[in-house]
Amino acid sequence: MSEWTKKSPLELEDYVYKEVRVIASEKKEYRGWLLTTDPVSANIVLVNFLEDGSLSVTGIMGHAVQTVEIVGEGDHRVREKLTPLFMSGDCAAYSP
Amino acid sequence: EAPGSQECPVGQQSQESREQRARAALRERYLRSLLAMVGRQVRFTLHEGVHVTAHFGATDLDVANFYVSQLQTPIGIQAEALLRCSDIISYTFEP
């Protein structure tokens, strides 16, 4: 178990909409915009914007997370794209 | 938002409610991301460098297991399966 699973919801919230680099078990490394962290399992959800305009969503299991590092602050445009994600139940609406 | 007060008890209470609000917002977002994954083809990275793909079905409330179908494993296709989340490092899908 890493420090990550012990963070409080307010601490977890500081990472939302930030660009992060996550190091997980077996030297796996992930990068993307952090959409949310499940406060129950500490699972992280990262979003990556692909060149064709679609999205890729990656979940990293909380038990496997070793470190989470903020590598970029989200600008206004990123935030606008991430905020409505999954919130309406109509994901297609978010493709350009 | 609580009106600004410097008194300690009010401060503690608002800290607690801020924490609760953050917990609810993070959890709701997470559950909605799982909802968006239902029926999608998901690629799972397991320990020891094993990769499998399957259609995501459901999870339990403490996210301990993923129920999947059409699980493609190195030794064949399993129609229905439960993946233990402790065996999973990450999963990826395209909504």
N, CA and C atoms of all chains as a GROMACS GRO file, in nm:
protein
  573
    1MET      N    1   0.085  -0.121   0.000
    1MET     CA    2   0.000   0.000   0.000
    1MET      C    3   0.088   0.125   0.000
    2SER      N    4   0.054   0.218  -0.086
    2SER     CA    5   0.134   0.340  -0.096
    2SER      C    6   0.066   0.455  -0.022
    3GLU      N    7   0.135   0.568  -0.020
    3GLU     CA    8   0.080   0.690   0.040
    3GLU      C    9  -0.051   0.730  -0.028
    4TRP      N   10  -0.060   0.694  -0.156
    4TRP     CA   11  -0.176   0.738  -0.235
    4TRP      C   12  -0.308   0.694  -0.173
    5THR      N   13  -0.313   0.570  -0.124
    5THR     CA   14  -0.439   0.517  -0.071
    5THR      C   15  -0.476   0.581   0.063
    6LYS      N   16  -0.383   0.657   0.122
    6LYS     CA   17  -0.412   0.718   0.252
    6LYS      C   18  -0.455   0.864   0.239
    7LYS      N   19  -0.457   0.915   0.116
    7LYS     CA   20  -0.491   1.057   0.100
    7LYS      C   21  -0.639   1.084   0.128
    8SER      N   22  -0.665   1.202   0.183
    8SER     CA   23  -0.803   1.241   0.212
    8SER      C   24  -0.869   1.290   0.083
    9PRO      N   25  -1.004   1.294   0.081
    9PRO     CA   26  -1.072   1.342  -0.038
    9PRO      C   27  -1.028   1.482  -0.081
   10LEU      N   28  -1.002   1.569   0.015
   10LEU     CA   29  -0.959   1.705  -0.020
   10LEU      C   30  -0.820   1.705  -0.085
   11GLU      N   31  -0.734   1.616  -0.036
   11GLU     CA   32  -0.601   1.604  -0.098
   11GLU      C   33  -0.614   1.545  -0.239
   12LEU      N   34  -0.704   1.445  -0.253
   12LEU     CA   35  -0.724   1.383  -0.385
   12LEU      C   36  -0.780   1.485  -0.484
   13GLU      N   37  -0.862   1.574  -0.435
   13GLU     CA   38  -0.927   1.671  -0.522
   13GLU      C   39  -0.826   1.768  -0.584
   14ASP      N   40  -0.715   1.789  -0.515
   14ASP     CA   41  -0.611   1.881  -0.568
   14ASP      C   42  -0.553   1.832  -0.700
   15TYR      N   43  -0.566   1.703  -0.729
   15TYR     CA   44  -0.508   1.648  -0.852
   15TYR      C   45  -0.605   1.652  -0.970
   16VAL      N   46  -0.731   1.682  -0.941
   16VAL     CA   47  -0.833   1.677  -1.047
   16VAL      C   48  -0.806   1.785  -1.152
   17TYR      N   49  -0.815   1.744  -1.279
   17TYR     CA   50  -0.791   1.830  -1.396
   17TYR      C   51  -0.645   1.867  -1.415
   18LYS      N   52  -0.555   1.801  -1.341
   18LYS     CA   53  -0.412   1.826  -1.360
   18LYS      C   54  -0.355   1.717  -1.450
   19GLU      N   55  -0.247   1.752  -1.522
   19GLU     CA   56  -0.178   1.651  -1.600
   19GLU      C   57  -0.081   1.580  -1.505
   20VAL      N   58  -0.092   1.447  -1.499
   20VAL     CA   59  -0.012   1.374  -1.401
   20VAL      C   60   0.066   1.260  -1.467
   21ARG      N   61   0.169   1.219  -1.395
   21ARG     CA   62   0.246   1.101  -1.433
   21ARG      C   63   0.233   1.004  -1.316
   22VAL      N   64   0.182   0.886  -1.345
   22VAL     CA   65   0.159   0.787  -1.239
   22VAL      C   66   0.256   0.671  -1.259
   23ILE      N   67   0.326   0.638  -1.153
   23ILE     CA   68   0.410   0.518  -1.157
   23ILE      C   69   0.334   0.411  -1.078
   24ALA      N   70   0.318   0.295  -1.143
   24ALA     CA   71   0.242   0.186  -1.080
   24ALA      C   72   0.330   0.061  -1.071
   25SER      N   73   0.273  -0.045  -1.016
   25SER     CA   74   0.345  -0.172  -0.999
   25SER      C   75   0.412  -0.216  -1.129
   26GLU      N   76   0.518  -0.292  -1.114
   26GLU     CA   77   0.591  -0.350  -1.227
   26GLU      C   78   0.642  -0.243  -1.324
   27LYS      N   79   0.680  -0.127  -1.266
   27LYS     CA   80   0.740  -0.016  -1.342
   27LYS      C   81   0.650   0.038  -1.453
   28LYS      N   82   0.521   0.019  -1.439
   28LYS     CA   83   0.429   0.075  -1.538
   28LYS      C   84   0.419   0.225  -1.515
   29GLU      N   85   0.415   0.300  -1.626
   29GLU     CA   86   0.406   0.445  -1.615
   29GLU      C   87   0.289   0.494  -1.701
   30TYR      N   88   0.210   0.584  -1.645
   30TYR     CA   89   0.093   0.636  -1.715
   30TYR      C   90   0.096   0.788  -1.708
   31ARG      N   91   0.044   0.850  -1.812
   31ARG     CA   92   0.038   0.995  -1.817
   31ARG      C   93  -0.097   1.035  -1.871
   32GLY      N   94  -0.152   1.142  -1.821
   32GLY     CA   95  -0.279   1.190  -1.873
   32GLY      C   96  -0.340   1.293  -1.780
   33TRP      N   97  -0.461   1.336  -1.817
   33TRP     CA   98  -0.534   1.434  -1.736
   33TRP      C   99  -0.614   1.358  -1.633
   34LEU      N  100  -0.598   1.394  -1.507
   34LEU     CA  101  -0.667   1.319  -1.401
   34LEU      C  102  -0.812   1.368  -1.389
   35LEU      N  103  -0.904   1.276  -1.415
   35LEU     CA  104  -1.046   1.314  -1.410
   35LEU      C  105  -1.103   1.297  -1.269
   36THR      N  106  -1.069   1.187  -1.207
   36THR     CA  107  -1.116   1.164  -1.070
   36THR      C  108  -1.035   1.052  -1.006
   37THR      N  109  -1.046   1.043  -0.875
   37THR     CA  110  -0.991   0.930  -0.801
   37THR      C  111  -1.104   0.879  -0.712
   38ASP      N  112  -1.131   0.749  -0.722
   38ASP     CA  113  -1.237   0.692  -0.638
   38ASP      C  114  -1.193   0.696  -0.492
   39PRO      N  115  -1.268   0.766  -0.406
   39PRO     CA  116  -1.226   0.775  -0.266
   39PRO      C  117  -1.236   0.642  -0.191
   40VAL      N  118  -1.305   0.543  -0.249
   40VAL     CA  119  -1.318   0.413  -0.184
   40VAL      C  120  -1.198   0.322  -0.217
   41SER      N  121  -1.167   0.310  -0.346
   41SER     CA  122  -1.062   0.217  -0.389
   41SER      C  123  -0.929   0.287  -0.420
   42ALA      N  124  -0.932   0.421  -0.425
   42ALA     CA  125  -0.815   0.503  -0.466
   42ALA      C  126  -0.779   0.481  -0.614
   43ASN      N  127  -0.869   0.417  -0.691
   43ASN     CA  128  -0.846   0.401  -0.835
   43ASN      C  129  -0.845   0.538  -0.903
   44ILE      N  130  -0.749   0.557  -0.992
   44ILE     CA  131  -0.733   0.684  -1.062
   44ILE      C  132  -0.790   0.672  -1.202
   45VAL      N  133  -0.860   0.774  -1.250
   45VAL     CA  134  -0.907   0.775  -1.388
   45VAL      C  135  -0.834   0.886  -1.465
   46LEU      N  136  -0.758   0.845  -1.567
   46LEU     CA  137  -0.686   0.941  -1.652
   46LEU      C  138  -0.753   0.948  -1.788
   47VAL      N  139  -0.752   1.068  -1.846
   47VAL     CA  140  -0.806   1.088  -1.980
   47VAL      C  141  -0.693   1.137  -2.070
   48ASN      N  142  -0.687   1.079  -2.192
   48ASN     CA  143  -0.595   1.129  -2.294
   48ASN      C  144  -0.674   1.164  -2.418
   49PHE      N  145  -0.641   1.279  -2.476
   49PHE     CA  146  -0.706   1.322  -2.599
   49PHE      C  147  -0.624   1.270  -2.716
   50LEU      N  148  -0.687   1.190  -2.802
   50LEU     CA  149  -0.615   1.130  -2.914
   50LEU      C  150  -0.619   1.225  -3.033
   51GLU      N  151  -0.527   1.202  -3.128
   51GLU     CA  152  -0.514   1.293  -3.242
   51GLU      C  153  -0.638   1.298  -3.328
   52ASP      N  154  -0.713   1.186  -3.333
   52ASP     CA  155  -0.833   1.184  -3.418
   52ASP      C  156  -0.953   1.248  -3.348
   53GLY      N  157  -0.931   1.309  -3.232
   53GLY     CA  158  -1.040   1.377  -3.162
   53GLY      C  159  -1.113   1.290  -3.061
   54SER      N  160  -1.080   1.161  -3.061
   54SER     CA  161  -1.147   1.074  -2.963
   54SER      C  162  -1.070   1.074  -2.831
   55LEU      N  163  -1.124   1.001  -2.735
   55LEU     CA  164  -1.067   0.998  -2.601
   55LEU      C  165  -1.021   0.858  -2.568
   56SER      N  166  -0.922   0.851  -2.484
   56SER     CA  167  -0.884   0.723  -2.426
   56SER      C  168  -0.889   0.740  -2.274
   57VAL      N  169  -0.954   0.648  -2.208
   57VAL     CA  170  -0.969   0.657  -2.062
   57VAL      C  171  -0.895   0.540  -1.998
   58THR      N  172  -0.810   0.570  -1.903
   58THR     CA  173  -0.735   0.465  -1.834
   58THR      C  174  -0.762   0.471  -1.685
   59GLY      N  175  -0.794   0.357  -1.628
   59GLY     CA  176  -0.809   0.346  -1.484
   59GLY      C  177  -0.686   0.275  -1.427
   60ILE      N  178  -0.632   0.330  -1.322
   60ILE     CA  179  -0.518   0.265  -1.256
   60ILE      C  180  -0.563   0.227  -1.116
   61MET      N  181  -0.548   0.101  -1.082
   61MET     CA  182  -0.599   0.053  -0.954
   61MET      C  183  -0.520   0.114  -0.838
   62GLY      N  184  -0.592   0.162  -0.738
   62GLY     CA  185  -0.528   0.229  -0.624
   62GLY      C  186  -0.420   0.146  -0.557
   63HIS      N  187  -0.444   0.013  -0.548
   63HIS     CA  188  -0.347  -0.073  -0.480
   63HIS      C  189  -0.214  -0.080  -0.555
   64ALA      N  190  -0.219  -0.050  -0.688
   64ALA     CA  191  -0.098  -0.062  -0.770
   64ALA      C  192  -0.023   0.071  -0.782
   65VAL      N  193  -0.086   0.180  -0.737
   65VAL     CA  194  -0.025   0.313  -0.753
   65VAL      C  195   0.093   0.329  -0.657
   66GLN      N  196   0.206   0.370  -0.712
   66GLN     CA  197   0.323   0.397  -0.627
   66GLN      C  198   0.343   0.547  -0.607
   67THR      N  199   0.352   0.623  -0.717
   67THR     CA  200   0.364   0.768  -0.703
   67THR      C  201   0.276   0.838  -0.806
   68VAL      N  202   0.231   0.957  -0.768
   68VAL     CA  203   0.154   1.041  -0.861
   68VAL      C  204   0.219   1.179  -0.858
   69GLU      N  205   0.261   1.225  -0.976
   69GLU     CA  206   0.333   1.351  -0.984
   69GLU      C  207   0.257   1.444  -1.080
   70ILE      N  208   0.237   1.567  -1.036
   70ILE     CA  209   0.171   1.664  -1.125
   70ILE      C  210   0.275   1.719  -1.221
   71VAL      N  211   0.249   1.705  -1.352
   71VAL     CA  212   0.346   1.754  -1.451
   71VAL      C  213   0.293   1.873  -1.528
   72GLY      N  214   0.164   1.903  -1.515
   72GLY     CA  215   0.110   2.018  -1.586
   72GLY      C  216  -0.021   2.064  -1.526
   73GLU      N  217  -0.041   2.194  -1.533
   73GLU     CA  218  -0.167   2.251  -1.485
   73GLU      C  219  -0.260   2.260  -1.605
   74GLY      N  220  -0.384   2.222  -1.585
   74GLY     CA  221  -0.479   2.228  -1.695
   74GLY      C  222  -0.515   2.372  -1.729
   75ASP      N  223  -0.520   2.403  -1.859
   75ASP     CA  224  -0.566   2.538  -1.895
   75ASP      C  225  -0.719   2.536  -1.909
   76HIS      N  226  -0.772   2.651  -1.947
   76HIS     CA  227  -0.917   2.666  -1.956
   76HIS      C  228  -0.980   2.567  -2.054
   77ARG      N  229  -0.910   2.545  -2.167
   77ARG     CA  230  -0.966   2.460  -2.271
   77ARG      C  231  -0.976   2.314  -2.226
   78VAL      N  232  -0.873   2.268  -2.160
   78VAL     CA  233  -0.872   2.130  -2.111
   78VAL      C  234  -0.985   2.111  -2.010
   79ARG      N  235  -0.995   2.208  -1.922
   79ARG     CA  236  -1.097   2.201  -1.817
   79ARG      C  237  -1.238   2.194  -1.876
   80GLU      N  238  -1.259   2.274  -1.982
   80GLU     CA  239  -1.390   2.273  -2.046
   80GLU      C  240  -1.423   2.139  -2.108
   81LYS      N  241  -1.320   2.071  -2.158
   81LYS     CA  242  -1.341   1.939  -2.219
   81LYS      C  243  -1.364   1.833  -2.112
   82LEU      N  244  -1.293   1.846  -2.000
   82LEU     CA  245  -1.300   1.741  -1.897
   82LEU      C  246  -1.424   1.754  -1.808
   83THR      N  247  -1.465   1.878  -1.780
   83THR     CA  248  -1.573   1.898  -1.683
   83THR      C  249  -1.701   1.821  -1.715
   84PRO      N  250  -1.749   1.825  -1.840
   84PRO     CA  251  -1.876   1.755  -1.866
   84PRO      C  252  -1.861   1.605  -1.890
   85LEU      N  253  -1.739   1.555  -1.891
   85LEU     CA  254  -1.714   1.416  -1.928
   85LEU      C  255  -1.786   1.318  -1.835
   86PHE      N  256  -1.865   1.229  -1.893
   86PHE     CA  257  -1.942   1.125  -1.823
   86PHE      C  258  -2.059   1.181  -1.741
   87MET      N  259  -2.076   1.313  -1.737
   87MET     CA  260  -2.175   1.367  -1.645
   87MET      C  261  -2.317   1.369  -1.704
   88SER      N  262  -2.329   1.357  -1.837
   88SER     CA  263  -2.464   1.361  -1.893
   88SER      C  264  -2.511   1.223  -1.937
   89GLY      N  265  -2.422   1.127  -1.942
   89GLY     CA  266  -2.460   0.995  -1.990
   89GLY      C  267  -2.453   0.985  -2.141
   90ASP      N  268  -2.421   1.095  -2.207
   90ASP     CA  269  -2.410   1.096  -2.352
   90ASP      C  270  -2.268   1.132  -2.391
   91CYS      N  271  -2.183   1.031  -2.401
   91CYS     CA  272  -2.042   1.057  -2.427
   91CYS      C  273  -2.017   1.110  -2.567
   92ALA      N  274  -2.104   1.071  -2.662
   92ALA     CA  275  -2.081   1.112  -2.800
   92ALA      C  276  -2.080   1.263  -2.813
   93ALA      N  277  -2.153   1.332  -2.726
   93ALA     CA  278  -2.164   1.477  -2.736
   93ALA      C  279  -2.029   1.546  -2.717
   94TYR      N  280  -1.932   1.473  -2.662
   94TYR     CA  281  -1.805   1.539  -2.631
   94TYR      C  282  -1.700   1.520  -2.738
   95SER      N  283  -1.734   1.447  -2.846
   95SER     CA  284  -1.641   1.440  -2.958
   95SER      C  285  -1.654   1.569  -3.037
   96PRO      N  286  -1.543   1.622  -3.087
   96PRO     CA  287  -1.551   1.747  -3.163
   96PRO      C  288  -1.631   1.728  -3.292
   97GLU      N  289  -2.195   2.742   0.094
   97GLU     CA  290  -2.078   2.797   0.164
   97GLU      C  291  -2.118   2.855   0.298
   98ALA      N  292  -2.045   2.819   0.402
   98ALA     CA  293  -2.073   2.875   0.534
   98ALA      C  294  -2.023   3.019   0.539
   99PRO      N  295  -2.099   3.105   0.604
   99PRO     CA  296  -2.053   3.243   0.615
   99PRO      C  297  -1.922   3.248   0.694
  100GLY      N  298  -1.837   3.340   0.658
  100GLY     CA  299  -1.703   3.346   0.716
  100GLY      C  300  -1.706   3.366   0.867
  101SER      N  301  -1.647   3.272   0.940
  101SER     CA  302  -1.638   3.285   1.084
  101SER      C  303  -1.505   3.227   1.126
  102GLN      N  304  -1.438   3.295   1.217
  102GLN     CA  305  -1.306   3.248   1.258
  102GLN      C  306  -1.312   3.151   1.375
  103GLU      N  307  -1.433   3.125   1.426
  103GLU     CA  308  -1.442   3.039   1.544
  103GLU      C  309  -1.411   2.895   1.510
  104CYS      N  310  -1.344   2.829   1.603
  104CYS     CA  311  -1.291   2.696   1.575
  104CYS      C  312  -1.398   2.590   1.543
  105PRO      N  313  -1.506   2.578   1.624
  105PRO     CA  314  -1.603   2.472   1.597
  105PRO      C  315  -1.664   2.483   1.457
  106VAL      N  316  -1.694   2.605   1.417
  106VAL     CA  317  -1.751   2.626   1.284
  106VAL      C  318  -1.649   2.586   1.178
  107GLY      N  319  -1.523   2.624   1.203
  107GLY     CA  320  -1.416   2.590   1.110
  107GLY      C  321  -1.404   2.440   1.092
  108GLN      N  322  -1.412   2.366   1.202
  108GLN     CA  323  -1.400   2.220   1.195
  108GLN      C  324  -1.516   2.160   1.118
  109GLN      N  325  -1.634   2.212   1.147
  109GLN     CA  326  -1.754   2.160   1.080
  109GLN      C  327  -1.744   2.183   0.929
  110SER      N  328  -1.697   2.301   0.892
  110SER     CA  329  -1.693   2.329   0.750
  110SER      C  330  -1.584   2.245   0.682
  111GLN      N  331  -1.477   2.216   0.755
  111GLN     CA  332  -1.373   2.127   0.701
  111GLN      C  333  -1.432   1.989   0.674
  112GLU      N  334  -1.513   1.942   0.770
  112GLU     CA  335  -1.576   1.810   0.756
  112GLU      C  336  -1.672   1.808   0.635
  113SER      N  337  -1.750   1.916   0.622
  113SER     CA  338  -1.846   1.915   0.512
  113SER      C  339  -1.776   1.936   0.378
  114ARG      N  340  -1.665   2.011   0.380
  114ARG     CA  341  -1.589   2.026   0.254
  114ARG      C  342  -1.533   1.891   0.214
  115GLU      N  343  -1.486   1.816   0.312
  115GLU     CA  344  -1.431   1.684   0.284
  115GLU      C  345  -1.539   1.590   0.230
  116GLN      N  346  -1.655   1.597   0.291
  116GLN     CA  347  -1.766   1.512   0.248
  116GLN      C  348  -1.810   1.546   0.106
  117ARG      N  349  -1.810   1.677   0.076
  117ARG     CA  350  -1.849   1.720  -0.059
  117ARG      C  351  -1.746   1.672  -0.162
  118ALA      N  352  -1.619   1.681  -0.126
  118ALA     CA  353  -1.514   1.634  -0.217
  118ALA      C  354  -1.526   1.484  -0.239
  119ARG      N  355  -1.552   1.410  -0.131
  119ARG     CA  356  -1.565   1.264  -0.142
  119ARG      C  357  -1.680   1.228  -0.235
  120ALA      N  358  -1.793   1.296  -0.218
  120ALA     CA  359  -1.911   1.267  -0.300
  120ALA      C  360  -1.885   1.299  -0.448
  121ALA      N  361  -1.819   1.413  -0.474
  121ALA     CA  362  -1.794   1.454  -0.612
  121ALA      C  363  -1.699   1.356  -0.680
  122LEU      N  364  -1.593   1.316  -0.610
  122LEU     CA  365  -1.495   1.222  -0.666
  122LEU      C  366  -1.560   1.086  -0.692
  123ARG      N  367  -1.641   1.041  -0.596
  123ARG     CA  368  -1.706   0.910  -0.608
  123ARG      C  369  -1.807   0.909  -0.722
  124GLU      N  370  -1.886   1.015  -0.731
  124GLU     CA  371  -1.986   1.020  -0.838
  124GLU      C  372  -1.918   1.015  -0.974
  125ARG      N  373  -1.811   1.092  -0.989
  125ARG     CA  374  -1.737   1.093  -1.115
  125ARG      C  375  -1.684   0.953  -1.147
  126TYR      N  376  -1.635   0.886  -1.045
  126TYR     CA  377  -1.579   0.753  -1.068
  126TYR      C  378  -1.688   0.655  -1.110
  127LEU      N  379  -1.802   0.658  -1.040
  127LEU     CA  380  -1.911   0.566  -1.074
  127LEU      C  381  -1.962   0.593  -1.216
  128ARG      N  382  -1.966   0.722  -1.253
  128ARG     CA  383  -2.010   0.755  -1.389
  128ARG      C  384  -1.910   0.708  -1.494
  129SER      N  385  -1.782   0.709  -1.458
  129SER     CA  386  -1.682   0.658  -1.554
  129SER      C  387  -1.701   0.508  -1.574
  130LEU      N  388  -1.740   0.437  -1.466
  130LEU     CA  389  -1.767   0.293  -1.478
  130LEU      C  390  -1.891   0.269  -1.563
  131LEU      N  391  -1.991   0.354  -1.544
  131LEU     CA  392  -2.115   0.344  -1.621
  131LEU      C  393  -2.086   0.360  -1.770
  132ALA      N  394  -1.996   0.453  -1.802
  132ALA     CA  395  -1.960   0.477  -1.942
  132ALA      C  396  -1.884   0.358  -2.000
  133MET      N  397  -1.831   0.273  -1.913
  133MET     CA  398  -1.751   0.158  -1.958
  133MET      C  399  -1.837   0.035  -1.985
  134VAL      N  400  -1.962   0.034  -1.936
  134VAL     CA  401  -2.049  -0.083  -1.951
  134VAL      C  402  -2.069  -0.116  -2.099
  135GLY      N  403  -2.044  -0.242  -2.134
  135GLY     CA  404  -2.064  -0.288  -2.272
  135GLY      C  405  -1.947  -0.257  -2.364
  136ARG      N  406  -1.849  -0.180  -2.315
  136ARG     CA  407  -1.734  -0.146  -2.400
  136ARG      C  408  -1.628  -0.255  -2.392
  137GLN      N  409  -1.548  -0.258  -2.497
  137GLN     CA  410  -1.432  -0.344  -2.496
  137GLN      C  411  -1.324  -0.277  -2.411
  138VAL      N  412  -1.277  -0.347  -2.311
  138VAL     CA  413  -1.178  -0.290  -2.220
  138VAL      C  414  -1.053  -0.378  -2.221
  139ARG      N  415  -0.938  -0.311  -2.223
  139ARG     CA  416  -0.811  -0.382  -2.220
  139ARG      C  417  -0.754  -0.374  -2.079
  140PHE      N  418  -0.729  -0.488  -2.020
  140PHE     CA  419  -0.679  -0.493  -1.883
  140PHE      C  420  -0.531  -0.530  -1.881
  141THR      N  421  -0.455  -0.460  -1.800
  141THR     CA  422  -0.316  -0.497  -1.776
  141THR      C  423  -0.312  -0.564  -1.639
  142LEU      N  424  -0.272  -0.691  -1.638
  142LEU     CA  425  -0.264  -0.767  -1.514
  142LEU      C  426  -0.118  -0.778  -1.470
  143HIS      N  427  -0.095  -0.838  -1.358
  143HIS     CA  428   0.041  -0.857  -1.313
  143HIS      C  429   0.116  -0.953  -1.406
  144GLU      N  430   0.249  -0.953  -1.395
  144GLU     CA  431   0.335  -1.041  -1.475
  144GLU      C  432   0.322  -1.012  -1.625
  145GLY      N  433   0.286  -0.890  -1.661
  145GLY     CA  434   0.281  -0.852  -1.802
  145GLY      C  435   0.170  -0.917  -1.883
  146VAL      N  436   0.066  -0.966  -1.816
  146VAL     CA  437  -0.045  -1.029  -1.888
  146VAL      C  438  -0.147  -0.924  -1.931
  147HIS      N  439  -0.188  -0.930  -2.058
  147HIS     CA  440  -0.292  -0.841  -2.108
  147HIS      C  441  -0.412  -0.923  -2.151
  148VAL      N  442  -0.531  -0.881  -2.111
  148VAL     CA  443  -0.652  -0.947  -2.158
  148VAL      C  444  -0.752  -0.839  -2.200
  149THR      N  445  -0.843  -0.876  -2.289
  149THR     CA  446  -0.951  -0.783  -2.324
  149THR      C  447  -1.084  -0.851  -2.296
  150ALA      N  448  -1.184  -0.768  -2.265
  150ALA     CA  449  -1.317  -0.821  -2.233
  150ALA      C  450  -1.418  -0.709  -2.242
  151HIS      N  451  -1.546  -0.747  -2.246
  151HIS     CA  452  -1.652  -0.647  -2.240
  151HIS      C  453  -1.687  -0.626  -2.093
  152PHE      N  454  -1.681  -0.501  -2.051
  152PHE     CA  455  -1.708  -0.471  -1.910
  152PHE      C  456  -1.858  -0.482  -1.882
  153GLY      N  457  -1.891  -0.541  -1.766
  153GLY     CA  458  -2.032  -0.554  -1.729
  153GLY      C  459  -2.067  -0.475  -1.605
  154ALA      N  460  -1.999  -0.504  -1.494
  154ALA     CA  461  -2.038  -0.442  -1.368
  154ALA      C  462  -1.924  -0.458  -1.267
  155THR      N  463  -1.938  -0.387  -1.156
  155THR     CA  464  -1.844  -0.404  -1.046
  155THR      C  465  -1.924  -0.402  -0.915
  156ASP      N  466  -1.857  -0.436  -0.804
  156ASP     CA  467  -1.926  -0.427  -0.675
  156ASP      C  468  -1.892  -0.294  -0.609
  157LEU      N  469  -1.959  -0.263  -0.497
  157LEU     CA  470  -1.951  -0.125  -0.448
  157LEU      C  471  -1.815  -0.087  -0.396
  158ASP      N  472  -1.736  -0.185  -0.349
  158ASP     CA  473  -1.601  -0.150  -0.304
  158ASP      C  474  -1.498  -0.172  -0.414
  159VAL      N  475  -1.547  -0.193  -0.538
  159VAL     CA  476  -1.461  -0.213  -0.654
  159VAL      C  477  -1.356  -0.323  -0.627
  160ALA      N  478  -1.405  -0.439  -0.586
  160ALA     CA  479  -1.316  -0.552  -0.557
  160ALA      C  480  -1.309  -0.649  -0.675
  161ASN      N  481  -1.414  -0.653  -0.757
  161ASN     CA  482  -1.420  -0.742  -0.872
  161ASN      C  483  -1.483  -0.671  -0.990
  162PHE      N  484  -1.438  -0.707  -1.111
  162PHE     CA  485  -1.505  -0.662  -1.233
  162PHE      C  486  -1.572  -0.783  -1.296
  163TYR      N  487  -1.701  -0.770  -1.320
  163TYR     CA  488  -1.770  -0.876  -1.395
  163TYR      C  489  -1.758  -0.842  -1.544
  164VAL      N  490  -1.706  -0.938  -1.621
  164VAL     CA  491  -1.685  -0.913  -1.764
  164VAL      C  492  -1.740  -1.030  -1.846
  165SER      N  493  -1.755  -1.006  -1.975
  165SER     CA  494  -1.794  -1.114  -2.066
  165SER      C  495  -1.699  -1.116  -2.186
  166GLN      N  496  -1.699  -1.225  -2.257
  166GLN     CA  497  -1.611  -1.243  -2.374
  166GLN      C  498  -1.465  -1.212  -2.339
  167LEU      N  499  -1.422  -1.268  -2.229
  167LEU     CA  500  -1.285  -1.246  -2.182
  167LEU      C  501  -1.187  -1.321  -2.272
  168GLN      N  502  -1.102  -1.246  -2.341
  168GLN     CA  503  -1.004  -1.308  -2.430
  168GLN      C  504  -0.874  -1.326  -2.354
  169THR      N  505  -0.842  -1.451  -2.327
  169THR     CA  506  -0.721  -1.482  -2.252
  169THR      C  507  -0.622  -1.552  -2.346
  170PRO      N  508  -0.498  -1.563  -2.303
  170PRO     CA  509  -0.401  -1.633  -2.390
  170PRO      C  510  -0.441  -1.779  -2.419
  171ILE      N  511  -0.529  -1.837  -2.336
  171ILE     CA  512  -0.565  -1.977  -2.362
  171ILE      C  513  -0.708  -1.994  -2.410
  172GLY      N  514  -0.771  -1.885  -2.453
  172GLY     CA  515  -0.904  -1.899  -2.511
  172GLY      C  516  -1.001  -1.794  -2.460
  173ILE      N  517  -1.127  -1.802  -2.509
  173ILE     CA  518  -1.228  -1.703  -2.472
  173ILE      C  519  -1.320  -1.759  -2.365
  174GLN      N  520  -1.335  -1.682  -2.258
  174GLN     CA  521  -1.425  -1.720  -2.149
  174GLN      C  522  -1.551  -1.635  -2.162
  175ALA      N  523  -1.668  -1.699  -2.173
  175ALA     CA  524  -1.792  -1.626  -2.198
  175ALA      C  525  -1.825  -1.527  -2.086
  176GLU      N  526  -1.810  -1.571  -1.962
  176GLU     CA  527  -1.841  -1.485  -1.846
  176GLU      C  528  -1.727  -1.503  -1.746
  177ALA      N  529  -1.688  -1.395  -1.680
  177ALA     CA  530  -1.580  -1.409  -1.581
  177ALA      C  531  -1.584  -1.296  -1.480
  178LEU      N  532  -1.523  -1.323  -1.365
  178LEU     CA  533  -1.501  -1.219  -1.265
  178LEU      C  534  -1.351  -1.195  -1.259
  179LEU      N  535  -1.310  -1.071  -1.276
  179LEU     CA  536  -1.169  -1.037  -1.259
  179LEU      C  537  -1.153  -0.977  -1.121
  180ARG      N  538  -1.059  -1.029  -1.046
  180ARG     CA  539  -1.031  -0.970  -0.914
  180ARG      C  540  -0.951  -0.843  -0.936
  181CYS      N  541  -0.997  -0.734  -0.878
  181CYS     CA  542  -0.928  -0.607  -0.899
  181CYS      C  543  -0.786  -0.608  -0.844
  182SER      N  544  -0.762  -0.694  -0.744
  182SER     CA  545  -0.626  -0.703  -0.690
  182SER      C  546  -0.528  -0.763  -0.790
  183ASP      N  547  -0.581  -0.831  -0.894
  183ASP     CA  548  -0.495  -0.887  -0.999
  183ASP      C  549  -0.469  -0.787  -1.112
  184ILE      N  550  -0.541  -0.674  -1.108
  184ILE     CA  551  -0.535  -0.577  -1.218
  184ILE      C  552  -0.444  -0.460  -1.180
  185ILE      N  553  -0.363  -0.416  -1.275
  185ILE     CA  554  -0.284  -0.292  -1.254
  185ILE      C  555  -0.360  -0.175  -1.316
  186SER      N  556  -0.408  -0.193  -1.439
  186SER     CA  557  -0.480  -0.083  -1.504
  186SER      C  558  -0.577  -0.136  -1.608
  187TYR      N  559  -0.665  -0.049  -1.654
  187TYR     CA  560  -0.757  -0.085  -1.762
  187TYR      C  561  -0.776   0.038  -1.851
  188THR      N  562  -0.802   0.013  -1.979
  188THR     CA  563  -0.816   0.123  -2.074
  188THR      C  564  -0.934   0.098  -2.166
  189PHE      N  565  -1.010   0.202  -2.192
  189PHE     CA  566  -1.119   0.191  -2.290
  189PHE      C  567  -1.137   0.325  -2.359
  190GLU      N  568  -1.212   0.320  -2.471
  190GLU     CA  569  -1.243   0.443  -2.543
  190GLU      C  570  -1.392   0.465  -2.535
  191PRO      N  571  -1.436   0.572  -2.470
  191PRO     CA  572  -1.579   0.592  -2.450
  191PRO      C  573  -1.650   0.632  -2.580
   0.00000   0.00000   0.00000
